[in-house]
Amino acid sequence: MNRDRLFLGSCFSLISTSITFAVIGAILGPVRTEFALSNQELGYIGGASLFGFPLSIFVLGPLCDSLGMKNLMRFAVLCHFVGALLIMLTTGNAAFWMLFSGALILAIGNGTVEAVCNPLIATMYPDQKTKKLNQFHVWFPGGILIGGVTCFALDKVGITDWRVKLTLIMIPTVVYAILFTRQEFTATERVQSGVSFGDMVRGALTRPLFIILLLCMCFTASLELGPGRWLPPVLEAGGIAGILVLAYINGLMAVLRSFAGPVIHRLSPTGILLASSVLAGVGLYMFSFAESTVMAYVSATVFGIGVCYFWPTMLGVVSERVPKSGAFGLALIGGTGMLMAGVVTVPLMGRIADSYVHERLEPADTRTTLQRMVVTYPAAAADKSEEVQKEVVEAVNAANLVLATPLGLPEGETADALRLAIKANPGGEAADNAVKDLHSVLDPADNYGGRMSFRYIAPFSIIIIIVFGILYLRDKKAGGYKVESISTE
């Protein structure tokens, strides 16, 4: 076993995972515009890129030894390629389902990486589990930084096609496929210690501490991944380069995780989780007021420091305090966190955003912009293709339904009509000016709705502050944080 090469390959596989996260976040805005998706539909696509993760980690994580780590990493390579290609080929009426399916397949590949690499690293470094898992997870924010900055740079040099950005996922995928080629993988710590599969499952599900950590992971993952998925489109709707803010957060996280060893020594893992919970909640609440670039970066600093150590430290605590749970415990913890974030938190934030979007649509301005679109679009589309004319007719019909409402604006239908109108732009000076007006009405409302969704999620931190506070005080009373081994457990 070449431990250094396996660790390096694991890092590149996590870069593929994190670049997937960054790219999906970067393309959500353009995809919403091109296919006239609602925030809720966008939430399901963004959620699929998360909740596919637990689908694979729940099934494959406990079976690392029986299926073979090398075979599972081959499967991850396949998922990263197929998922990206499916999204690239998205077109027509099946757009939502193609985007959803592609994001889901990518997430399954991401979950496979976590299912294999977490127990692999915990086994290779039995005396430095939390430290090495933090160093490995440097490359989750590190990859988001690389992907986010690259996506922004592509836009700046005029390469605005969102499909091109998906090719970024394939580069580290090729690298980790090569690094893992012809390598021997070790058996997990559980197998080496002679603990049976049944004992591993019982070792997790019968320990109250594990159940507590499992529930806490739902909230730590929601605080970290839910807002991370929504930050780019929400801030960009407010005129702020959201992908750069996301890149900044993850650059900060990568640097801080690089120094995980001294921080863990000073605060202890449970102390880190307590401090992180406070800062994450405060930072997320600050984001709900971030209407300027300065406020966005101040909020990002507090939030980034807060969520930085959540994921790897939770894995480290499980591996160190409930070691007999083995790969099953790590898979269950990671999968549950992603499941909560993908199935519940991201779509929930989309629904909250949609409900507040309507509050910020000023009736007079909205009606005026839709009326201008109804007048200008048909003439502009007269000499265009049949497909363009069909989209214009659809947009005009949706606008007329809104305009036919005698009092106020119909909730839901109004935002959908504005998005259809932006998507159906037939081109030409008059239509382009109408689109600018449509954006001036819809974008501030989308920004406000998104920021309000941050405010609703922030109180999750209060729950885990209480739990981690109790665990920290309990450790302190017992003489400090103590690492357990399978034999002593």
BELVENGI-V197840 format. One record per backbone hydrogen bond with DSSP energy under -1.0 kcal/mol. NH is the residue of the N-H (numbers start at 1). CO is the residue of the C=O. If there is no record, write none. Layout:
BEGIN
nh = {NH | NH}
co = {CO | CO}
END
This chain:
BEGIN
nh = {3 | 6 | 7 | 8 | 9 | 10 | 11 | 12 | 13 | 14 | 15 | 16 | 17 | 18 | 19 | 20 | 21 | 22 | 23 | 24 | 25 | 26 | 27 | 31 | 32 | 33 | 34 | 35 | 37 | 42 | 43 | 44 | 45 | 46 | 47 | 48 | 49 | 50 | 51 | 52 | 53 | 56 | 57 | 58 | 60 | 61 | 64 | 67 | 68 | 72 | 73 | 74 | 75 | 76 | 77 | 78 | 79 | 80 | 81 | 82 | 83 | 84 | 85 | 86 | 87 | 88 | 89 | 90 | 95 | 98 | 99 | 100 | 101 | 102 | 103 | 104 | 105 | 106 | 107 | 108 | 109 | 110 | 111 | 112 | 113 | 114 | 115 | 116 | 117 | 118 | 120 | 121 | 122 | 123 | 124 | 125 | 128 | 132 | 133 | 134 | 135 | 136 | 137 | 139 | 140 | 142 | 143 | 144 | 145 | 146 | 147 | 148 | 149 | 150 | 151 | 152 | 153 | 154 | 155 | 156 | 157 | 158 | 159 | 160 | 164 | 167 | 168 | 169 | 174 | 175 | 176 | 177 | 178 | 179 | 180 | 183 | 192 | 193 | 194 | 195 | 200 | 201 | 202 | 203 | 204 | 205 | 206 | 207 | 211 | 212 | 213 | 214 | 215 | 216 | 217 | 220 | 221 | 222 | 223 | 224 | 225 | 229 | 230 | 231 | 234 | 235 | 236 | 237 | 239 | 240 | 242 | 245 | 246 | 247 | 248 | 249 | 250 | 251 | 252 | 253 | 254 | 255 | 256 | 257 | 258 | 260 | 263 | 264 | 265 | 266 | 267 | 268 | 272 | 273 | 274 | 275 | 276 | 277 | 278 | 279 | 280 | 281 | 282 | 283 | 284 | 285 | 286 | 287 | 289 | 290 | 291 | 296 | 297 | 298 | 299 | 300 | 301 | 302 | 303 | 304 | 305 | 306 | 307 | 308 | 313 | 314 | 315 | 316 | 317 | 318 | 319 | 320 | 321 | 322 | 325 | 326 | 329 | 330 | 331 | 332 | 333 | 334 | 335 | 336 | 337 | 338 | 339 | 340 | 341 | 342 | 343 | 344 | 345 | 346 | 348 | 349 | 350 | 351 | 352 | 353 | 354 | 355 | 356 | 357 | 358 | 361 | 366 | 367 | 368 | 369 | 370 | 371 | 372 | 373 | 374 | 375 | 376 | 377 | 380 | 381 | 384 | 389 | 390 | 391 | 392 | 393 | 394 | 395 | 396 | 397 | 398 | 399 | 400 | 401 | 402 | 403 | 404 | 405 | 413 | 414 | 416 | 417 | 418 | 419 | 420 | 421 | 422 | 423 | 424 | 425 | 432 | 433 | 434 | 435 | 436 | 437 | 438 | 439 | 440 | 441 | 442 | 443 | 446 | 447 | 448 | 449 | 450 | 451 | 452 | 453 | 454 | 455 | 456 | 457 | 458 | 460 | 461 | 462 | 464 | 465 | 466 | 467 | 468 | 469 | 470 | 471 | 472 | 473 | 474 | 475 | 476 | 477 | 478 | 479 | 480 | 484 | 489}
co = {1 | 2 | 3 | 4 | 5 | 6 | 7 | 8 | 9 | 10 | 11 | 12 | 13 | 14 | 15 | 16 | 17 | 18 | 19 | 20 | 21 | 22 | 23 | 27 | 28 | 29 | 30 | 31 | 32 | 38 | 39 | 40 | 41 | 42 | 43 | 44 | 45 | 47 | 47 | 48 | 50 | 52 | 53 | 54 | 56 | 57 | 61 | 63 | 64 | 68 | 69 | 70 | 71 | 72 | 73 | 74 | 75 | 76 | 77 | 78 | 79 | 80 | 81 | 82 | 83 | 84 | 85 | 87 | 92 | 94 | 95 | 96 | 97 | 98 | 99 | 100 | 101 | 102 | 103 | 104 | 105 | 106 | 107 | 108 | 109 | 110 | 111 | 112 | 113 | 114 | 116 | 117 | 118 | 119 | 120 | 121 | 125 | 128 | 129 | 130 | 131 | 132 | 133 | 136 | 137 | 138 | 139 | 140 | 141 | 142 | 143 | 144 | 145 | 146 | 147 | 148 | 149 | 150 | 151 | 152 | 153 | 155 | 154 | 158 | 161 | 164 | 165 | 166 | 170 | 171 | 172 | 173 | 174 | 175 | 176 | 180 | 188 | 189 | 191 | 190 | 196 | 197 | 198 | 199 | 200 | 201 | 202 | 204 | 207 | 208 | 209 | 210 | 211 | 212 | 213 | 216 | 217 | 218 | 219 | 220 | 221 | 225 | 226 | 227 | 230 | 231 | 232 | 233 | 236 | 235 | 240 | 241 | 242 | 243 | 244 | 245 | 246 | 247 | 248 | 249 | 250 | 251 | 252 | 253 | 254 | 257 | 259 | 260 | 261 | 262 | 263 | 264 | 268 | 269 | 270 | 271 | 272 | 273 | 274 | 275 | 276 | 277 | 278 | 279 | 280 | 281 | 282 | 283 | 286 | 287 | 289 | 292 | 293 | 294 | 295 | 296 | 297 | 298 | 299 | 300 | 301 | 302 | 303 | 304 | 309 | 310 | 311 | 312 | 313 | 314 | 315 | 316 | 317 | 318 | 322 | 323 | 325 | 326 | 327 | 328 | 329 | 330 | 331 | 332 | 333 | 334 | 335 | 336 | 337 | 338 | 339 | 340 | 340 | 341 | 344 | 345 | 346 | 347 | 348 | 349 | 350 | 351 | 352 | 353 | 354 | 358 | 362 | 363 | 364 | 365 | 366 | 367 | 368 | 369 | 370 | 371 | 372 | 373 | 376 | 377 | 381 | 385 | 386 | 387 | 388 | 389 | 390 | 391 | 392 | 393 | 394 | 395 | 396 | 397 | 398 | 399 | 400 | 402 | 411 | 410 | 412 | 413 | 414 | 415 | 416 | 417 | 418 | 419 | 420 | 422 | 428 | 429 | 430 | 431 | 432 | 433 | 434 | 435 | 436 | 437 | 438 | 439 | 442 | 443 | 444 | 445 | 446 | 447 | 448 | 449 | 450 | 451 | 452 | 453 | 454 | 457 | 458 | 459 | 460 | 461 | 462 | 463 | 464 | 465 | 466 | 467 | 468 | 469 | 470 | 471 | 472 | 473 | 474 | 476 | 475 | 320 | 485}
END
